């Protein structure tokens, strides 16, 4: 090797070194341009995989990149040069807190879950309009009353055990019978009966075939026997328990339905008690129905209702859900306390005292029993003037004289007539129709004459829900009275219903003339006190506004005048923020 190198002359070595240096420089320049002088470009996203590619690899597509949040800043918002509130600014947009918007504009909104995500729902009003069943007829559903639940209102103290109708605390905590509420209770249950499926029912207290099993438990010293009772074809049990005994019991064990019904006759003081397992932990609750005039009491998980002496056969039908909740929520104020308690299971029935019982059943509903409780109360409590006097004072507002106890209401008269007409149509008993026809009498007398009639501008007849001085001209109560007059006129016929027909026609013409006075351009007014008292208008709440619309829809189904349809159509737009045109 040394010999070979020695033979190479120096010129050859110089050439080889020069070539090597040139190659080295060229390679260096190439690497430098790739690394140092290459301008970076924006990376391109990969094309979205096709459906076939997704199915091939079995992997879901990657989530798209999250959009960059738009920054916002707090900003002071001066409202009407009066108050300042904190808002948010995003670019050219300014956002105000909805808690302020809600109060300022009297609108509504809330966060809800929808399809697994949260969204905000906004509405201009909170009430809804119902589709009118055309045409209206007195044997059908009353307006949208199938959706009314009168007994659950917080100003219904309870359902009376003696009368079977609501006790109102609308204007006083002591509780009283309010004819409007009672008629609405009847009409709502009548309407539910037409729109709901027939009730489920289970009967109790009967021995199995062959008499091999007796479901009753009869302690020592007590007696229970089956008897034949004239006029009652059902199985009748006669019972007798001494004082201080634990009573005769019947297991019910029903966790599905909670309307208890039975026929009863006491021959001594006594009670029927129902043991309930509830949603609350601890001992069961017991509801006692006792032979006394007590309205309602509650103590130590014991709810007690007085049902009167019950010395003649009568039907007792009780909604155990309502009775339990009204007892637990009992208060000394006008409002029943809110409670979440609910019955889970009807455990057993217990008898105390002496008497007879039959037809023990539990139903899913008992709408017609409630309807006839209201109808029969109206029969028993109509006075010689044809009215149902309201026995509490009522102050409608500043500037009106107080209505002293004993005043009549056109709305009460009208809804009572609608109830009684339906009772007549179900039973064909003329006593109901006769009472409905007598109820027209207060419509012919003015407020000063202890009636309900007022005159607007000395020209238009108006039937007052509150026969105040000066007149108030409440719209919804007036229309309810017209519906009652229509029901009587329609069913009593030309001969017996003529008087009601004349009153209805006069009232309808007044409504057509006066309806524009109730339109504010963005809603309606409840009454015309701004006209009679010269004060600010009494704007109708949205639930009253939709009542006005529902009433006009009903009238449009029985009267061909376009005014009712036109106004109903325009008033519907107000529910979504519509307004009348400005100049």
Rosetta blueprint (number, residue, H / E / L):
1 X L
2 X H
3 X H
4 X H
5 X H
6 X H
7 X H
8 X L
9 X L
10 X H
11 X H
12 X H
13 X H
14 X H
15 X H
16 X H
17 X H
18 X H
19 X H
20 X H
21 X H
22 X H
23 X H
24 X H
25 X H
26 X H
27 X H
28 X H
29 X H
30 X H
31 X H
32 X H
33 X H
34 X H
35 X H
36 X L
37 X L
38 X L
39 X L
40 X L
41 X L
42 X L
43 X L
44 X L
45 X L
46 X L
47 X L
48 X L
49 X L
50 X L
51 X H
52 X H
53 X H
54 X H
55 X H
56 X H
57 X H
58 X L
59 X L
60 X L
61 X L
62 X L
63 X L
64 X L
65 X L
66 X L
67 X L
68 X L
69 X L
70 X L
71 X L
72 X L
73 X E
74 X E
75 X E
76 X E
77 X E
78 X E
79 X E
80 X L
81 X L
82 X L
83 X E
84 X E
85 X E
86 X E
87 X E
88 X E
89 X E
90 X E
91 X L
92 X L
93 X E
94 X E
95 X E
96 X L
97 X L
98 X H
99 X H
100 X H
101 X H
102 X H
103 X H
104 X H
105 X H
106 X L
107 X L
108 X E
109 X E
110 X E
111 X E
112 X E
113 X E
114 X E
115 X L
116 X L
117 X E
118 X E
119 X E
120 X E
121 X E
122 X E
123 X E
124 X L
125 X L
126 X L
127 X L
128 X L
129 X L
130 X L
131 X L
132 X L
133 X L
134 X L
135 X L
136 X L
137 X L
138 X L
139 X L
140 X L
141 X L
142 X L
143 X L
144 X L
145 X H
146 X H
147 X H
148 X L
149 X L
150 X H
151 X H
152 X H
153 X L
154 X L
155 X L
156 X E
157 X E
158 X E
159 X E
160 X L
161 X L
162 X L
163 X L
164 X L
165 X L
166 X E
167 X E
168 X E
169 X L
170 X L
171 X L
172 X L
173 X L
174 X L
175 X L
176 X E
177 X L
178 X L
179 X H
180 X H
181 X H
182 X H
183 X H
184 X H
185 X H
186 X H
187 X H
188 X H
189 X H
190 X H
191 X H
192 X H
193 X H
194 X H
195 X H
196 X L
197 X L
198 X L
199 X L
200 X L
201 X E
202 X E
203 X E
204 X L
205 X L
206 X L
207 X L
208 X L
209 X H
210 X H
211 X H
212 X L
213 X L
214 X L
215 X L
216 X E
217 X E
218 X L
219 X L
220 X L
221 X L
222 X L
223 X E
224 X E
225 X E
226 X E
227 X E
228 X E
229 X E
230 X L
231 X L
232 X E
233 X E
234 X E
235 X E
236 X E
237 X E
238 X E
239 X E
240 X E
241 X L
242 X L
243 X L
244 X L
245 X L
246 X L
247 X L
248 X E
249 X E
250 X E
251 X E
252 X E
253 X E
254 X E
255 X L
256 X L
257 X L
258 X L
259 X E
260 X E
261 X E
262 X E
263 X E
264 X E
265 X E
266 X E
267 X L
268 X L
269 X L
270 X L
271 X E
272 X E
273 X E
274 X E
275 X E
276 X E
277 X E
278 X E
279 X L
280 X L
281 X L
282 X L
283 X L
284 X L
285 X E
286 X E
287 X E
288 X E
289 X E
290 X E
291 X L
292 X L
293 X L
294 X L
295 X L
296 X E
297 X E
298 X E
299 X E
300 X L
301 X L
302 X E
303 X E
304 X E
305 X E
306 X E
307 X L
308 X L
309 X L
310 X L
311 X L
312 X L
313 X L
314 X E
315 X E
316 X E
317 X E
318 X E
319 X E
320 X H
321 X H
322 X H
323 X H
324 X H
325 X H
326 X H
327 X H
328 X H
329 X L
330 X L
331 X L
332 X L
333 X L
334 X L
335 X L
336 X L
337 X L
338 X L
339 X L
340 X L
341 X L
342 X L
343 X E
344 X E
345 X E
346 X E
347 X E
348 X E
349 X E
350 X E
351 X E
352 X E
353 X L
354 X E
355 X E
356 X E
357 X E
358 X E
359 X E
360 X E
361 X E
362 X E
363 X E
364 X L
365 X L
366 X L
367 X H
368 X H
369 X H
370 X H
371 X H
372 X H
373 X H
374 X H
375 X H
376 X H
377 X H
378 X H
379 X H
380 X H
381 X H
382 X L
383 X L
384 X L
385 X L
386 X L
387 X L
388 X L
389 X L
390 X E
391 X L
392 X L
393 X L
394 X E
395 X L
396 X L
397 X L
398 X L
399 X L
400 X L
401 X L
402 X L
403 X E
404 X L
405 X L
406 X L
407 X E
408 X L
409 X L
410 X H
411 X H
412 X H
413 X H
414 X H
415 X H
416 X H
417 X H
418 X H
419 X H
420 X H
421 X H
422 X H
423 X H
424 X H
425 X H
426 X H
427 X H
428 X L
429 X L
430 X H
431 X H
432 X H
433 X H
434 X H
435 X H
436 X H
437 X H
438 X H
439 X L
440 X L
441 X H
442 X H
443 X H
444 X H
445 X L
446 X E
447 X H
448 X H
449 X H
450 X L
451 X L
452 X L
453 X E
454 X E
455 X E
456 X E
457 X L
458 X L
459 X L
460 X E
461 X E
462 X E
463 X E
464 X L
465 X L
466 X L
467 X L
468 X L
469 X L
470 X L
471 X L
472 X L
473 X L
474 X L
475 X H
476 X H
477 X H
478 X H
479 X H
480 X H
481 X H
482 X H
483 X H
484 X H
485 X H
486 X H
487 X H
488 X H
489 X H
490 X H
491 X H
492 X H
493 X H
494 X H
495 X H
496 X H
497 X L
498 X H
499 X H
500 X H
501 X H
502 X H
503 X H
504 X H
505 X H
506 X H
507 X H
508 X H
509 X H
510 X H
511 X H
512 X H
513 X H
514 X H
515 X H
516 X H
517 X H
518 X H
519 X E
520 X L
521 X L
522 X L
523 X L
524 X E
525 X E
526 X L
527 X L
528 X L
529 X H
530 X H
531 X H
532 X H
533 X L
534 X L
535 X L
536 X L
537 X L
538 X L
539 X E
540 X L
541 X L
542 X H
543 X H
544 X H
545 X H
546 X H
547 X H
548 X H
549 X H
550 X H
551 X H
552 X H
553 X H
554 X H
555 X H
556 X H
557 X H
558 X H
559 X L
560 X L
561 X L
562 X H
563 X H
564 X H
565 X H
566 X H
567 X H
568 X H
569 X H
570 X H
571 X H
572 X H
573 X H
574 X H
575 X L
576 X L
577 X L
578 X L
579 X L
580 X L
581 X L
582 X L
583 X L
